[in-house]
Amino acid sequence: MVTSTRDFYEDGVHAILLKLPVRSLIRFKFVCKSWYALFEDSMFISKHLKNYENTRLIVISSIVDETDPFDYPSEMFQLYLDETLTDLSSLILDPLMPVYGTAGGPYDGIFCIFGVDDRLTLWNPATQESRPVPKCRIVFPRYTKIFRTNFGFGRDPKNNEYKLVLIFTLWDEKHNDMYDFSQTAVYTLTTNSWRYFESFRTSHYHMPWDYDCIKMDGYCYWLLELRSNGHRVVLSFDLGDEIYQEIQGPRLPQSVNAVIGLYDECISLLVLHTIDSCFEIWTMNDNNWTKKLTLEPLVGTSKPLGFWKNGGFLVETNSDQIILYDPSTEEMKNFGLNSHCFQVRNYTETLVPIKGDDSLSGFFEIPWHTLGVY
């Protein structure tokens, strides 16, 4: 009976810990050895990521000094601290980044920063860990150069390890056209190594200018257009088997503007019909598409940005502002921001470690007795 009571107590404590923010868990790591081991356990980290319901919004604004004709656009990352967006107080993340560069993500709370000289750095803001990624040494075919880079990051559930995926679209300088095949580089955190392979026919697709993808259940997803007819397709990448698959999208007019995201726990498309300003939401199940919602025209909107909680979504206006629209109440919230280009991301704090094994050497040799722990 004592054992069952103790198990019940421990289960209750674990249930509480799974609901706590990362900063609290980091402080509690040194309460006792068992909690330290628990917070390092991959199963607990995975459960915490699913159970800690504190998804917040990141808005990325493109900033240009209009007084300087040679100024190159820079990006500003704003994290909105209130998960309900009732209070629009925000934190600018740029000064907190470990290196200067353009950040992609976050995926499971991890950013990938593209820095100077094509250097890559992984960054977990919640744990304040960062990890330089070894230089990608991929060799491209002769007479080609990088035209575009897309990437994804996520957990391979089959091998229980995180992977970074880079897709290089190449330009054939000899033929002055797109090179036929893209090149893929996959970085595995546990082995701290890259592997490279030639992948799908790039000449079939218009690759998105946006760096990012959508991650779900061990797959990365990108929304592409067929070069032949402009139809939308979804390209998936299995992080376990490292195989691509093309999934036909819903039949949409070429004039629409669409973004991919997660809605109702499904891979989904937020579609704006630019002619009449009507929005649609399409969801995918078993590679089949269903139109979930059609909305009356939202006059003055120019671009869909992404999904938010409880069926809401974010859009860009003709006046270069960003608004949150709630279809259930038909309410709009203006963020008071101006930019010629916005991107939105959903951010959830995570305990996912990104330090290499070498950084953990000696970490478990802490003199517990000096901390009052036995």
N, C-alpha and C positions, 0 to 999 in steps of 0.2 A: 504493500500500500504506500510505503514511503517513496519507493521508486516511482510509482505512477503519479503521486502528488508532485514530486520533483520534476518529472517530465512535463506535467501540466503547467507548472510554474515557468519552466524554461521555454515552453512553447508560447506562453503568454508574453514573456519578456521579448522573445524573438519577434512576435507579431507587432509589439510596440516599436522595437528598433527599426523594423522595416518601414515604418511611417515617418521616421525622423530625417531631417535634412542632413546632407553630407557633412557640413561643418560640425554638427553635433556629434556624429559618429566618429569623426576624426579626433575630437576631444576625448571621447569615451574609449578610444583604442587602448589607452594606457591604464584603464581601470583595473583590468586583470588580464592574465594571459589568454583565457578562453575567449574573451571579447576581442582581443587583438587577432587571434586566429580566425574568429568568426568573420570579422570585417575584411580579412584577406581571402576568405573562401569564395571561389568563383560562383558557387551555387547561391550564396547569400547576396553577392553583388548583383547577380542576374535577377533574383527575386526583388531586391530593393529597387532596381531600375523599373520593374513592372508595377510595384506597389506604391512607390513614393509619388503621389499625385500632385506634382508641383510644376507642371509644364508652363513655361513662360515664353513670352514673345521676344524675338530679336528682329529689329528692323535695320536693314542695311541701306544706307543712303549714299548715292554717288554725288560727290561734291566737286565743283569746278570753279576756279577763280575766273569769272567772266571778264575781269579787267586785264587778264594775262592771256593773249591768244595762243601762247605756247604751253599753257598749264595743262598737265595730264590729270584726268579725273582720279580722285582718291575716294576711298570708301570709309564711312563711319558706321561702326556697329553700336547700336543702342539696345541694351537689355532692359525690358520693362519689368519692374520689380514686383508689381501687383499681378498675380496670376489671373485675376478676374478682369483686369484692364479698367477697373473703376477709377483707380488712381493711375495717371499716366506718367508718374515719376520714373525716370530711367537712369541707367548707369552706362556711360560710354566705356566700351571694353577695350578700345584701341590702345590706351596707355598701359593696360594690364597685360597685353600680349608679350610673351617672352622674346619675340623677335619681330622686326618690322616686315610686313608683307600683307598679302591678300589671303583672307581666311575662308576656307570652305567648310561646310558642315553647319551645325554640329550633328554628329551621329553618336547616339548613346552618350551625349554630353561631351564628345571629343571633337575638337577643331583640328583641321589640317591647314597649316599656314604655308603659303608659297612665298618664300623669301628671296633675298638677293642671290644671284647666280643659281637659280632654280633649286635652292636648298629647301627641303621640306622639314617641317617641325610639327609634331603632334602636341596638342595642348589640352589639358583638362583644367578648366578654370576653377572647378569646385575643390579639387585637391591641390591646385597650384602646381601640378606636375607638368613637365614638358619633356619631350624626347626628340632630339635630332634624328632624322631618318637618314641612313646611309645614302650616299649619292646614287641616283638611278643611272646605271651604266649601259643602258640599252643602246644597241647599235642599229641605226636606221639604214635602209637601202640607199645606195648611191643616188645623188642628185635629188634628195628629198630633204625637207626641213619640217619642223613642227608647225602646223597650221592652227591647231586647236587642241586643248587638253581638257578632258572630262575626267571626273574621278568619283569614286565611291569608297565608303569605309563601313565596315560592319563585322559582326561576329559570325564566324563559320561554326554553326551548331554541331556539325558532324565531328569536327576535330577540337571544338571548344577553344578557338583561338581567333584573334582579331586580324583582319587583313585590310590593307589599303590597295585600291585598284586605280590605276591610271590608264586612260584610253587616249592614245595619241593619234589624232587625225593629221595626215601628212600631205604636204604640197609637193607635187612632182615638178621640179624646176625645169627639167628637160622638155617636158610636154606641156608645161604651163597649165596644169590641171590638177585636180585632186588625185593623189596616189590611190590605187585600187583598194589596198587593204590597210586597215588600221593596225596599230601595234599595241599590245597590252603588257603592262608591267604590274606584277602583284607582289606586294611587300607583306611578309608575315612577321608579326611582332615577336612571337615566341622564338623564332629562329634568327630574327634580325637580318633577314636576307631577302633579296629580290629574285623573281624568276620572270622570264619574258617569253612571249609567243605572239605569232601573227594571228589576228582574229578575223572579224567579219569584213565584208566588202564595204568599205567606206563610201565608195562611189554610188552605193544605193541610197544613201541617207544624207539629209541635212542634219548635222550634229548641232545640238543646242549650244549657244554661247555661254549659257550658265554652266559653272563648274559642276554643280551638284546633281545628286540623284536622290531617289527615295529608297529607303531601306526597310525591308520587312521580312521576317521569318527566314533569315539566311540568304536573302536575295537583294541585289541592287537593281533599281529600275530607272531607266531614262526614257523621256518622251522625245521621239524623233519624227521627222517627216520624210516620206519617200521622195526622192528627187524626181521620179518619173511622173507622179500624179499629185503630189502634195498631201496624200493621205497620211494620217497619224498612225504610228505604230509605237509599241512599247518594247524596248530592248531590255531583257532581263539578264542578269549574271548570277549564276549559282556560286556562292562563295565557297562551298564545299568541293564541288566537282570542277569548278572553274570553267564552266561552259556557258556560252551565250545562247539565248533563244529570242526569236522575234515573235511578238504577240500582236495580232491585228487589233487596231483601235476601232472605236465606233466610227461609222461613216459620218463625217462632218464636212461642211463646206470649207473650201480653202480660205475663205475670208475670215474664219473664226480665229480667235486668239485663245490658247489653252495652256494650262499648267497642270502638272501632275502632283499629287499629294495623297495624304491619307484622310479618308472621310468614312465615318462609321466602321472603322477598323478594316477598311478595304483600300486597295490601290484605286485611285479615283482621278477624274479629270474635272477641273473647273473651267468651263467654257464660256467665253464671251462672244456673242454674235455681234460683230462690230457694226453691222448695218443698222440694226434696230436696238442695240444695247441690251438685249435679253441675255440672261445667264442660264446655264444648264449645269447640272451635276450628274456625271456618269460614274458608276462604280463597276469594278471588275471582280467576278467570282468564277474560278475555274476557267480563266481566260475568256469568259463571256461578259459582255457589257450590258448594263441596264441603266436606263435614264431614271434617276431617282427624283429629280426636281427640275422644274422649269419655272423661272421667275419672270415677273413683269419687267419691262424695261427700267434700268437704272440709268437715267439720263445723266450725261456728263462723265461717265466712266470710260476709261480708255484701255485698261489692262487688268486681267485677273492676276493676283499675286500668290494666293495660297489659302489653305483652309485654317480655321481656328476651332476652338472648342464649341461644343453644343450646336454644331451645324453652321456656325458663323464662318465668314470668309472675308479676306482683305482684298481691296482693289485700289488701283491708281486712277486718279481723276484726270480730266482734260486740263485742269489747272495745276498739274504736277503735285498733287497732294495724295495722302494715303488715308483711306477710311476703312473702318470695320463695319460690315453689314450683318445684321441678324435677321435671317428670313422669317423666323417665328414671330418676331415683334415688328419687323420692318423698320427697325431703328438703325441709324447710322451714327458712328462716332468718328469725328475728325481728330487726327493725331496732332494737327498743327505743324506738320513738317512739310517742307518744300524740297523737291529734288527732281531732276529730269529722269531719274531711274531709281526704283525701289526694288528691294528683295526682302522676303520675310522668311524666318526660320523659327521652328519650335525648339525650345531648349529645356532639357530636364537634367538636373544635377545627377552625377553618377560617381560611384566609387571605382569604376573601371580603371585599373592601374595601367600606366603606359611606360613606366620606367623599365629598362632592361634588367636582366638578372644581376648584372654587375653592380647596378645601383642599389640592390638589396643586400649585397654581401655585407655581413656584419650587422644587419638590421635587427636580427633576432638575438643578438648578443647584448641587448640592452641590460644593464644591471638593475633588474627589477626591484631588488631590495632597496635601492636608493630612492625609488619612487613609492616605497611603502607597499609594494605588491609582492606577494609570495605564492 
